Amino acid sequence: MNIKLFCKNLGLILFANFLMGCASQLTYRNAIAQESQSSEAEIKSERLLIEGKYPPLGSRSAYSFLSQQQEYIFNILVAEIARLNGNYILAAKTFFDIASKARDWKMAERATQAALYAQRYYKAAQAAHLWVALAPNNPNAREILVNILLSQKRIDEAVVYLEAMFDHTQDNDSLKSVIENILEQKNPAIALKLLEKLIAKHPDHSVILFAYSRLLIQANQFKQALEVLKTLLSHIPDHAEAVPLYAYLLNSFEQYEEALQWMKKALQKKPAAHEWRLIYARMLADAEKFDEAVKQFKRLLSQHPEHGEFLYALGVLSLQIEQLPAAKNYFTRLLKSGEQVNMARYYLGVIAQDEKNIENALSWFKQVESGSNYLNAQARIASIFVKQGLLDKAVEHLRNVPVANVEEKINLIQMEAEILSEQKRYEQALEAYHNALELKSDNIEVLYMRSLLYEKMGNLTLLERDLRRVLLIDPENVGALNALGYGFTEYTDRYQEAYELIKKALALRPNDYYILDSMGWVLYKMGNYAEAIAYLRKAQAQQDDPEIAAHLGEVLWKSGEQRAATDVWEKAQNTFPDDEKLREVIDRFIR
């Protein structure tokens, strides 16, 4: 290299640094001033770029090769130093000027990035337009430009560049990447509008159709999403993602059997589709078709013998169908695999408990160190102690369990209170609930459970106080509405107030058998026997429950249908021979 040229370039470098030290503040202020005034001009420049009319390059013939190189190096240095100093506005402007004159797409890319860092989105769009113009086959350039245009809600312009991508590339991965960015837009309405424009011009494009269906699902437009997926599957019947998504939509319409048949037929055509089979197996389990689900998970396990998820699923399903030896085998293998170790220990403890091997069960539960079943394991340990007549030991165990946070501590205190309440140690249970509320005074669940304890203790005033507090925190808390309404019905003559509370609860959860029972009971107390019987029969159809049977029998008896009442009670007593409330009602009316 010519020593004079080297020295001259070194001088340029030093001079550039000097300029950054002495003049950057002025240039920075000028850049900001230009930025604030140039939005309209930049949009106009973008229009010129779209039309292929680029900014004037200057008279390049007026420069010698050497002077061009010197100017190029100098401007790059200014831009780079500005970028390193965090002066992204100056960097963006300088990189853009270089890219415009030198027709260098890399400089346009840097200008775009700098403008984005500076949050000057019109400048970023201008630079990205130039980048696309200089590198028309660069998917990154189009993708970034589309995202910038979308952020400015310039839908029609974004569509122009998206259509070009779909017209000129067969790279579905690149297209999917762009579509994913569209789907992640903070404003779903904009994304939906964009895809609607795209699908109008590309009605059969699989990437657009699938993305459109996903966006419709996000917008809760399930019926339209189903039609879009039908179109997609008519072109690509074995589309890897559309096949299970179609089944999901069928499920959302409560067409459970159709969804299962759809997945079954899909697997018959493509039996090696591992992901489909996993989804089908889970759907079978959700539908409580446990035997069929076991078959599918076994098939998956045969291909992946130590797969933790399959071993776990088979273990749980085997418990559901009461195949304890099989369940033990799967959980033992899961433990050996090193996956979901605490889950395996917990269920091995459950199996040992079912087999009446109490010491073994305790050993397994004590080895559960963390995870979703950690507290369940502690509850089972306490329950075993209670069954052994060691109530104080159960309470002591729960009080000494290590916890990670306040919520876990509250859960343990609740367990303690419930155990004490079941043993009719109401005062101790009440103290435990007080302790839990000292940790978190507005814990709805603890307040609700304490109110039920007050009911057992016959303290309606404090029951109402706690439930009113729950409703102050959560006015649509169904449990509190129903419990307060039932409490008024059972222990007072505030029947109209009770009716209004239960009516609101029933509107929120119309098929809940507890609330249906409460409604039947308050209507009975208000003298409306016929309507009360209708609600109580509906409740009993939902759930075979001794309290509902006791209520229904009483209303039937009072209505003059003693034979029907006796039939209801006898059937319930055969199913629930030890229920105290049922026995008390029968004794009161018959014996």
C-alpha positions in Angstrom: 0.0 0.0 0.0 1.3 3.5 -0.8 2.7 5.0 2.4 1.2 8.4 1.5 -2.2 6.9 1.1 -1.9 5.0 4.4 -0.9 8.2 6.2 -3.7 10.0 4.6 -6.2 7.4 5.6 -4.8 7.4 9.1 -5.3 11.1 9.2 -8.9 10.5 8.1 -9.4 8.1 11.0 -8.0 10.5 13.6 -9.9 13.4 12.0 -13.1 11.4 12.2 -12.6 10.8 15.9 -11.8 14.4 16.4 -15.0 15.3 14.6 -17.0 13.0 16.8 -15.5 14.8 19.8 -16.0 18.3 18.6 -18.9 18.3 16.3 -21.1 15.3 17.2 -23.3 17.4 19.5 -24.1 19.9 16.7 -24.7 17.0 14.2 -26.8 15.1 16.7 -29.0 18.2 17.2 -29.2 18.7 13.5 -30.1 15.1 13.0 -32.9 15.3 15.6 -34.2 18.5 14.1 -34.2 16.9 10.6 -35.9 13.8 12.0 -38.7 15.8 13.6 -39.4 17.6 10.4 -38.8 14.9 7.8 -41.6 12.4 8.3 -43.5 13.7 5.2 -40.3 14.0 3.2 -39.2 10.5 4.1 -42.6 9.0 3.1 -42.2 10.8 -0.2 -38.7 9.3 -0.5 -40.2 5.9 0.2 -42.7 6.4 -2.5 -39.9 7.2 -4.9 -38.0 4.0 -3.8 -41.1 1.9 -4.4 -41.5 3.4 -7.9 -37.8 2.7 -8.6 -36.8 6.4 -8.5 -33.8 6.5 -6.1 -32.3 9.5 -4.4 -29.8 11.3 -6.6 -26.3 9.8 -6.4 -24.3 12.9 -7.1 -21.8 13.3 -9.9 -19.7 10.2 -9.3 -17.6 11.1 -12.4 -16.5 14.3 -10.6 -14.5 12.2 -8.2 -11.4 10.2 -8.8 -11.3 6.6 -7.6 -9.0 7.7 -4.7 -11.3 10.6 -3.6 -14.3 8.3 -3.7 -12.5 5.7 -1.5 -11.4 8.3 1.0 -14.9 9.8 1.3 -16.4 6.3 1.6 -14.0 5.3 4.4 -14.5 8.6 6.2 -18.3 8.4 6.1 -18.2 4.8 7.3 -16.0 5.8 10.2 -18.3 8.6 11.2 -21.3 6.3 11.1 -19.6 3.5 13.0 -18.2 5.8 15.7 -21.7 7.4 16.0 -23.2 3.9 16.4 -20.7 2.8 19.0 -21.3 6.0 21.0 -25.1 5.4 20.9 -25.8 8.2 18.5 -28.1 6.1 16.4 -29.8 9.0 14.7 -26.5 10.3 13.2 -25.5 6.7 12.4 -28.7 6.0 10.6 -28.5 9.2 8.5 -24.9 8.6 7.6 -25.3 4.9 6.7 -28.3 5.8 4.6 -26.3 8.5 2.7 -23.5 6.0 2.1 -26.0 3.4 0.9 -27.7 5.8 -1.4 -24.5 7.0 -3.1 -22.6 3.7 -3.2 -25.6 1.5 -3.9 -24.4 -0.8 -1.0 -27.2 -2.9 0.5 -25.1 -3.7 3.5 -25.0 0.0 4.4 -28.7 0.1 3.9 -29.1 -2.8 6.3 -27.0 -0.9 8.9 -29.0 2.3 8.4 -32.2 0.3 9.0 -30.8 -1.3 12.2 -29.5 2.1 13.5 -32.9 3.8 12.8 -34.7 1.0 14.6 -32.4 1.4 17.7 -33.1 5.2 17.6 -36.9 4.4 17.3 -37.1 6.6 14.2 -39.5 4.3 12.3 -40.0 6.5 9.2 -36.2 6.6 8.8 -36.1 2.9 9.3 -38.8 2.3 6.7 -36.9 4.6 4.3 -33.7 2.7 4.8 -35.4 -0.7 4.6 -37.0 0.3 1.3 -33.6 1.1 0.0 -32.3 -2.2 1.3 -35.0 -4.1 -0.5 -34.4 -2.2 -3.7 -30.6 -2.9 -3.6 -31.1 -6.6 -2.5 -34.5 -7.7 -3.9 -33.9 -11.4 -3.2 -32.9 -10.9 0.5 -35.7 -12.3 2.6 -34.5 -10.5 5.8 -34.8 -7.1 4.1 -38.4 -7.7 3.1 -39.3 -9.3 6.5 -37.9 -6.3 8.4 -39.6 -3.8 6.1 -42.9 -5.6 6.5 -42.6 -5.5 10.3 -41.7 -1.8 10.2 -44.7 -1.0 8.0 -47.0 -3.1 10.2 -45.8 -1.2 13.3 -46.9 2.0 11.6 -50.2 0.4 10.5 -49.3 0.8 6.8 -51.2 -2.3 5.8 -51.5 -1.7 2.1 -47.7 -1.1 1.7 -46.9 -4.2 3.8 -49.1 -6.3 1.5 -47.1 -5.2 -1.5 -43.9 -6.6 -0.1 -45.5 -9.7 1.3 -47.0 -10.5 -2.0 -43.6 -10.1 -3.6 -42.2 -12.6 -1.1 -45.0 -15.1 -1.8 -44.6 -14.6 -5.6 -40.8 -14.9 -5.7 -39.8 -17.5 -3.1 -40.7 -21.1 -2.6 -38.9 -21.2 0.8 -41.8 -22.0 3.1 -39.5 -21.6 6.2 -38.8 -18.0 5.3 -42.5 -17.4 4.6 -43.5 -19.0 7.9 -41.0 -16.8 9.7 -42.7 -13.7 8.3 -46.1 -15.0 9.0 -45.1 -15.8 12.7 -44.1 -12.1 13.1 -47.5 -11.1 11.7 -49.3 -13.4 14.2 -47.2 -11.9 17.1 -48.5 -8.4 16.3 -49.7 -6.6 19.4 -52.8 -5.5 17.5 -54.6 -8.7 16.2 -57.0 -6.7 14.2 -54.2 -5.4 12.0 -52.8 -8.9 11.5 -56.2 -10.2 10.6 -56.7 -7.4 8.1 -53.3 -8.1 6.6 -54.0 -11.8 6.2 -57.4 -11.2 4.7 -55.8 -9.1 2.0 -53.2 -11.8 1.4 -55.7 -14.6 1.3 -57.8 -12.7 -1.2 -54.9 -12.9 -3.7 -53.5 -16.2 -2.6 -56.6 -18.3 -1.7 -54.8 -21.6 -1.9 -51.5 -20.9 -0.3 -51.0 -23.3 2.6 -48.8 -21.0 4.7 -51.4 -18.2 4.5 -54.4 -20.5 5.1 -52.9 -22.1 8.1 -51.8 -18.7 9.6 -55.3 -17.3 8.9 -57.0 -20.2 10.7 -54.7 -19.7 13.7 -55.5 -16.0 13.8 -59.3 -16.7 13.5 -59.0 -19.1 16.5 -57.3 -16.4 18.5 -60.2 -14.1 17.6 -62.6 -16.8 18.8 -64.0 -17.1 15.2 -64.0 -20.9 15.4 -66.6 -21.6 12.7 -64.7 -19.5 10.1 -61.4 -21.1 11.2 -62.9 -24.6 10.6 -63.9 -23.6 7.0 -60.4 -22.2 6.3 -58.8 -25.5 7.6 -61.2 -27.5 5.4 -59.9 -25.6 2.4 -56.3 -26.1 3.4 -56.9 -29.9 4.0 -58.6 -30.3 0.7 -55.3 -29.2 -1.0 -52.9 -30.9 1.6 -54.8 -33.7 3.4 -51.8 -34.7 5.5 -50.8 -31.1 6.5 -48.8 -31.8 9.7 -50.2 -29.0 11.8 -53.6 -28.5 10.2 -54.8 -32.1 10.9 -54.6 -31.9 14.7 -55.8 -28.3 14.7 -58.9 -29.4 12.8 -59.5 -32.0 15.6 -59.1 -29.3 18.2 -61.7 -27.2 16.6 -64.1 -30.1 16.4 -63.6 -30.5 20.2 -64.3 -26.8 20.7 -67.7 -27.5 19.1 -68.2 -30.4 21.5 -68.0 -32.8 18.6 -65.7 -35.1 20.6 -66.5 -38.4 18.8 -66.0 -36.7 15.4 -62.6 -35.3 16.5 -61.5 -38.7 17.7 -62.6 -40.4 14.4 -60.8 -37.6 12.4 -57.5 -38.3 14.2 -58.0 -42.1 13.9 -58.5 -41.9 10.1 -55.6 -39.5 9.8 -53.3 -42.0 11.6 -54.6 -44.9 9.4 -53.3 -43.0 6.4 -50.1 -41.9 8.1 -49.3 -44.3 10.9 -45.8 -43.0 11.4 -47.0 -39.5 12.4 -45.6 -39.5 15.9 -47.0 -36.1 16.9 -50.4 -37.0 15.7 -50.5 -40.2 17.6 -49.5 -38.4 20.8 -52.3 -35.9 20.3 -54.7 -38.7 19.6 -53.6 -40.6 22.8 -54.2 -37.4 24.9 -57.6 -36.8 23.3 -58.6 -40.4 24.2 -57.4 -39.9 27.8 -59.4 -36.6 28.0 -62.5 -38.5 26.7 -61.9 -41.0 29.5 -61.4 -43.8 26.9 -58.5 -45.1 29.0 -58.1 -48.5 27.5 -57.8 -47.0 24.0 -55.4 -44.3 25.3 -53.2 -47.0 26.9 -53.0 -48.8 23.5 -51.8 -45.6 21.8 -49.3 -44.7 24.4 -47.9 -48.3 24.4 -47.4 -48.0 20.6 -45.5 -44.7 21.2 -43.5 -46.3 24.0 -42.5 -49.2 21.8 -40.7 -46.7 19.5 -39.2 -44.7 22.4 -38.8 -47.2 25.3 -37.4 -44.8 27.9 -39.5 -41.7 27.0 -40.5 -40.1 30.2 -43.8 -38.6 29.1 -45.0 -41.9 27.7 -44.0 -43.8 30.9 -45.7 -41.2 33.0 -48.9 -41.3 30.9 -49.1 -45.0 31.0 -48.5 -45.1 34.7 -51.4 -42.6 35.4 -53.7 -44.4 32.9 -53.0 -47.8 34.5 -54.0 -46.4 37.8 -57.2 -45.1 36.3 -58.1 -48.6 35.0 -56.9 -50.1 38.3 -54.0 -52.1 36.9 -51.7 -51.5 39.8 -48.9 -53.9 38.8 -48.7 -52.2 35.4 -48.7 -48.8 37.0 -45.9 -49.8 39.4 -43.8 -51.1 36.4 -44.2 -47.8 34.5 -43.4 -45.6 37.4 -40.4 -47.7 38.4 -39.1 -47.4 34.8 -39.8 -43.6 34.9 -37.8 -43.4 38.2 -34.8 -45.3 36.6 -35.0 -43.0 33.5 -34.1 -40.0 35.7 -37.1 -38.0 34.3 -39.9 -36.7 36.5 -38.3 -38.4 39.5 -40.5 -36.8 42.1 -43.6 -37.6 40.2 -42.6 -41.2 40.0 -41.9 -41.3 43.8 -45.3 -39.8 44.5 -47.3 -42.3 42.4 -45.2 -45.2 43.7 -46.3 -44.0 47.2 -50.0 -43.9 46.0 -49.7 -47.5 44.7 -48.1 -48.7 48.0 -50.9 -47.0 49.9 -53.6 -48.7 47.7 -51.8 -52.0 48.4 -52.0 -51.3 52.2 -48.2 -51.2 52.4 -48.2 -48.2 54.6 -44.6 -48.1 55.6 -43.5 -48.3 52.0 -46.0 -45.6 51.1 -44.6 -43.3 53.8 -41.1 -43.9 52.5 -42.0 -42.9 49.0 -43.9 -39.8 50.0 -41.1 -38.6 52.2 -38.7 -38.8 49.2 -40.9 -36.3 47.2 -38.7 -33.2 47.3 -40.4 -30.8 44.9 -42.8 -30.5 42.0 -46.6 -30.3 41.6 -47.2 -33.2 44.0 -44.9 -32.1 46.8 -47.7 -30.8 48.9 -50.0 -33.7 48.0 -47.3 -36.0 49.3 -47.3 -34.1 52.6 -51.1 -34.3 52.8 -51.0 -38.1 52.3 -48.4 -38.5 55.0 -50.6 -36.5 57.4 -53.7 -38.5 56.3 -51.9 -41.8 57.1 -51.0 -40.5 60.6 -54.6 -39.6 61.2 -55.8 -43.0 60.1 -53.3 -44.5 62.5 -54.9 -42.4 65.3 -51.9 -40.0 65.4 -53.7 -36.7 64.9 -51.1 -34.6 66.8 -48.3 -36.2 64.8 -50.1 -35.4 61.6 -50.5 -31.7 62.7 -46.8 -31.6 63.7 -45.7 -33.0 60.4 -47.6 -30.4 58.4 -46.2 -27.6 60.6 -42.6 -28.7 60.0 -42.8 -29.2 56.2 -40.1 -27.0 54.5 -41.8 -24.5 52.1 -40.6 -22.3 49.3 -43.1 -19.5 49.6 -46.0 -18.1 51.5 -48.6 -19.7 49.3 -47.2 -23.2 50.1 -47.3 -22.3 53.8 -50.9 -21.3 53.6 -51.8 -24.5 51.7 -50.2 -26.6 54.5 -52.1 -24.6 57.2 -55.3 -25.2 55.3 -54.6 -29.0 55.3 -54.1 -28.8 59.0 -57.4 -26.9 59.5 -59.3 -29.4 57.4 -57.9 -32.4 59.3 -58.8 -30.8 62.6 -62.2 -29.9 61.4 -62.9 -33.5 60.2 -62.0 -34.7 63.7 -64.4 -32.1 65.1 -61.6 -30.1 66.7 -63.3 -26.9 65.6 -61.5 -24.4 67.8 -58.0 -25.7 66.8 -59.1 -25.6 63.1 -60.4 -22.0 63.5 -57.1 -21.0 65.0 -55.3 -22.5 62.0 -57.5 -20.5 59.6 -56.7 -17.4 61.6 -53.0 -18.1 61.2 -53.3 -18.5 57.4 -55.2 -15.2 57.1 -52.5 -13.4 59.1 -50.1 -14.4 56.2 -52.6 -13.2 53.6 -55.7 -11.5 54.8 -57.6 -11.5 51.5 -57.0 -15.2 50.6 -60.4 -16.0 49.2 -60.1 -19.8 49.6 -59.2 -19.5 53.3 -62.0 -17.1 54.0 -64.5 -19.4 52.2 -63.3 -22.5 54.1 -63.4 -20.6 57.5 -67.0 -19.5 56.7 -67.9 -23.2 56.3 -66.3 -24.0 59.6 -68.4 -21.2 61.2 -71.4 -22.9 59.8 -70.5 -26.2 61.5 -70.0 -24.2 64.7 -73.4 -22.6 64.3 -72.1 -19.0 64.0 -74.2 -17.5 61.2 -73.0 -14.0 61.9 -69.3 -14.8 61.2 -70.2 -17.1 58.3 -72.0 -14.1 56.7 -69.0 -11.8 57.5 -66.5 -14.0 55.8 -68.6 -14.7 52.7 -69.5 -11.0 52.4 -65.7 -10.3 52.4 -65.2 -12.8 49.7 -67.9 -11.2 47.6 -66.4 -7.8 48.2 -63.1 -9.1 46.7 -64.8 -11.2 44.0 -68.4 -10.2 43.4 -69.0 -13.1 41.1 -67.6 -15.8 43.3 -70.0 -18.6 42.7 -69.1 -20.6 45.8 -69.6 -17.7 48.1 -72.9 -16.7 46.5 -74.3 -20.2 46.8 -73.0 -20.8 50.3 -74.4 -17.5 51.6 -77.7 -18.2 49.9 -77.9 -21.7 51.3 -76.9 -20.5 54.7 -79.8 -18.0 54.8 -82.2 -20.7 53.5 -81.1 -23.3 56.1 -80.7 -21.2 59.2 -82.9 -18.1 58.7 -86.1 -16.9 57.1 -84.3 -14.5 54.8 -85.6 -16.5 51.8 -85.9 -13.7 49.3 -82.4 -12.6 49.9 -81.2 -16.2 49.7 -83.1 -16.7 46.4 -81.4 -13.6 44.8 -77.9 -14.9 45.8 -78.6 -18.4 44.5 -80.2 -17.1 41.3 -77.0 -15.1 40.6 -74.8 -18.1 41.3 -77.0 -20.3 39.0 -76.8 -17.7 36.2 -73.0 -17.9 36.4 -72.9 -21.7 36.6 -76.3 -23.1 35.4 -75.4 -26.8 35.5 -73.8 -27.0 38.9 -75.6 -29.6 41.0 -74.8 -27.9 44.3 -76.5 -24.7 43.1 -79.4 -26.5 41.6 -79.9 -28.2 44.9 -79.7 -24.8 46.7 -82.3 -23.4 44.3 -84.6 -26.3 44.9 -84.2 -26.0 48.6 -85.0 -22.2 48.8 -88.0 -22.6 46.5 -89.3 -25.3 48.8 -88.8 -23.0 51.8 -90.7 -20.3 49.9 -93.6 -22.8 49.3 -93.0 -23.4 45.6 -93.0 -27.2 45.8 -93.5 -28.1 42.1 -90.6 -25.9 40.9 -88.4 -27.0 43.8 -88.9 -30.7 42.8 -87.9 -29.8 39.2 -84.6 -28.3 40.3 -83.9 -31.1 42.8 -84.5 -33.8 40.2 -82.2 -31.9 37.8 -79.6 -31.7 40.5 -79.9 -35.5 41.2 -79.6 -36.3 37.5 -76.3 -34.4 37.6 -74.9 -36.1 40.7 -76.0 -38.9 42.9 -75.6 -37.2 46.3 -77.1 -38.1 49.7 -77.9 -34.5 50.6 -79.8 -33.9 47.3 -81.7 -37.2 48.0 -82.6 -36.0 51.5 -83.9 -32.7 50.2 -85.8 -34.2 47.3 -87.4 -36.8 49.5 -88.5 -34.2 52.0 -90.1 -32.0 49.3 -91.8 -35.0 47.7 -93.2 -36.0 51.1 -94.5 -32.5 51.9 -96.1 -32.5 48.5 -98.1 -35.6 49.3 -95.9 -38.0 47.3 -94.9 -40.2 50.2 -94.3 -43.3 48.0 -92.0 -41.4 45.7 -90.1 -39.9 48.7 -89.6 -43.3 50.2 -88.2 -44.7 46.9 -85.7 -41.8 46.7 -84.6 -42.3 50.3 -84.3 -46.1 50.1 -82.2 -45.9 46.9 -79.9 -43.2 48.5 -79.6 -45.2 51.7 -78.4 -48.3 49.7 -75.7 -46.2 48.1 -74.8 -44.0 51.1 -75.6 -46.2 54.2 -73.5 -44.1 56.6 -74.6 -40.6 55.7 -75.8 -38.9 58.9 -78.0 -36.2 57.3 -79.8 -38.7 55.1 -80.5 -40.9 58.1 -81.7 -38.0 60.2 -84.3 -36.9 57.5 -85.6 -40.5 57.1 -85.9 -40.9 60.9 -87.7 -37.6 61.1 -90.4 -38.5 58.5 -90.7 -42.3 58.7 -89.3 -43.7 61.9 
